[in-house]
């Protein structure tokens, strides 16, 4: 569950709580909660919780692969025509596969520098909005998007308390760093800079 990084840095990722969502009167889909807890300098928010569906994972993998062509990305659980969203075994098997995918992705420093990954994990932006944000076509920066989403999500009072006390595990103050971000910033937070390989061509 926990990916240990260099020094005492860690990223814990959980894919959990599958729920059936109605798309329209004919179609339903399952989405999953992605919970992140970390002290890594690569992350703007140290705790976050978003919901994503399978096809958004497919989009993420395609974008990461196109920006890091030399890396062999882990596979997603196969999309089988026999998948039954009413079958708990099928749903849990997919949930486990999605979690293993994210665990492997989060061990790669190059992939961690891709802003799309952070927007995927820590905002509810759609794939189109994530692309627009990363390419500088939005009024808000990547870090702004993450901060604004997280500030609306009040499930983590402990993190708020620690920030109010002025404690910070990685010595990076969000308020001071956010004012220096340009609207087209393609890097996340203060610790990880996007490498040329992760830039949009």
N, C-alpha and C positions, 0 to 999 in steps of 0.2 A: 504493500500500500504506500509506503514511504520511499521515495527516491532520494538517496543520500548523495549530496554533492560535495565538492572539495571543502576542506575545513569543516566548520560545523553547519554549513548550509544544508537545508533540506527542503523538499517539496513533497507534500502529501496530497495526493489526488484520489478522490473517490467518485466513481460513477454509480449512482444509486437512485432509488425511488422512481422506477419507471411508471409513467402515467399515460393513459390513453386520452388523447385530445381530439376533439371533433374539428375537422377541417371545414366541412360543410355537411349538408344533410346526407351525403352519400359516402364521404370519405373520413376515415379516422387515421391517426398515426400515434406512435408512442414517442414521448420524449423522456429524457433522463436528466437528473440533476447532476451537475458537475461541481463538486466541492473542492476548493483549493485552500490549503493552509501551508504557509511557507515563511521562511526568513530570508529567502534568496534576494539578492540585490537586483536580480533581473525583473522582479515583479513590483509594480506600482502599489498594488494592494496585497496585503499579507494574508487576507482571508476573503474569500468570495464564494458565491453560489449562483449558478445560472442553470438554465435548462436548454438542452439542445436535442435535436432529433437526428436520426441516422444520416439523412442526406446532407446535413450540415457537416457531419464528420467526413463524409465523402468529399465535399467541397474543400474542407481544410486540408485533407491529405493531398489532393490535387494541387492546391496552391503551394503548399510546403514543398512538394516534389519539384514543381516547376522553378522554384527559387533556390533549390539546393540540389541541383541535378546530379551531383556526384555522390550524394548520400542515398543509401538504400533504406527507404522508409519502411517501418513495420506495416504489415497488412492489417486492414480492418476485418472484422468478422464477415464472412462471405454473405452476400445478399442472395438468399435462396428463395425461389418461388414458393417453397413450402413453408416459409416463415408464417407462423400463426400468432398474431398479437394476443389471442386469447389463451395461448398455451404458456403457462408460467415458465416451463423449462426453456422454451425457445427464447422468451424475453430475457431470462436471466443469463442464458448462454451469450446472447448478444451484449448484454450489459457488461459481462466479464471481459468479452473481447474488446469492447470500447475502452474499458479501464486499462487493460494491458497495452493497448495502442497508445494511450496518453502517457502511461508510465514510461514507455520506451522513448517517446518523443521528448519528454521532459529531461531525459538524460543527455541530450545532444546540445552542446553549447551553441552550435550554429543555428539550429532550429529555434532555440530559445531567444535568439536575437530577431526573429521574424515577428513583426508587430501583429500580423494576422492571428498568430497563435494566442497572443495575450488578449486581443479583442474577443476571440472565440471563447476563451476561458473565463473572462471577467466582465463581459458586457452581454446584453441581449440584442446587439446590433445584428441585422440580417447580413448574409454574405455580401449583397450588393453595397450595403452601407459600410461594411468593413473595408471593402475594396476602395470605396470613395474616400474613407477616412485615411487609409494608409497612403493613398496617392495624393493627399493634400487637397481634395475637392470639397472638404467640409469645413465649416467655421471652427470646429473643435479639433484639437489634436488627439492622437491616440491616448495619451495620458489623461487628457480632459475627459474623454469618453469613459475611460475606466473609473476615474474618480467620481464623475457625476453619476454613473450607474451605481457604484458602490455606496455613495452617500444616500441614495434612495432606499438602499437595502439595509434594514435595521436588524438583521438577524444576529449581529455579532457585537453585542455591547462591550465585550471584553476588549476587543481591538480599539473601540472608541475610548474606553477608559485609559488604556495604555497611552494612546496618542495624546489625550488630554493631560496626562501626567508628564508628558514630554519624553517618555521612554521610546527608544527606537532601536531595534535589534541591529540594524545595518547602518546606522549613522547617516541616513538620508532623509531629510525633512521634506515632505511632500509640498507643503505650502510654499516654501522658498524655491523649490525646483520647478514647480508648475508655471511660475511667472516667467521663466526663461524659455519655455517651450514655444517654438513657432507653430503656427497652424498646420504646417506640412511636416512636422517632425515625424520621422519614420523610425524612431527609437523609443524604447520603453524605459521609463524610470531613469535612475542615475547610475546603475551598475553595469548594464549591458548596452553596448553600442551595436547597431546593426552593421554587419559586415557587407561588403559589396555583393557577395553572393546572395544576400537576402533582399536586395533592392529589387524593385519592380523594373523590368526592362521595357 
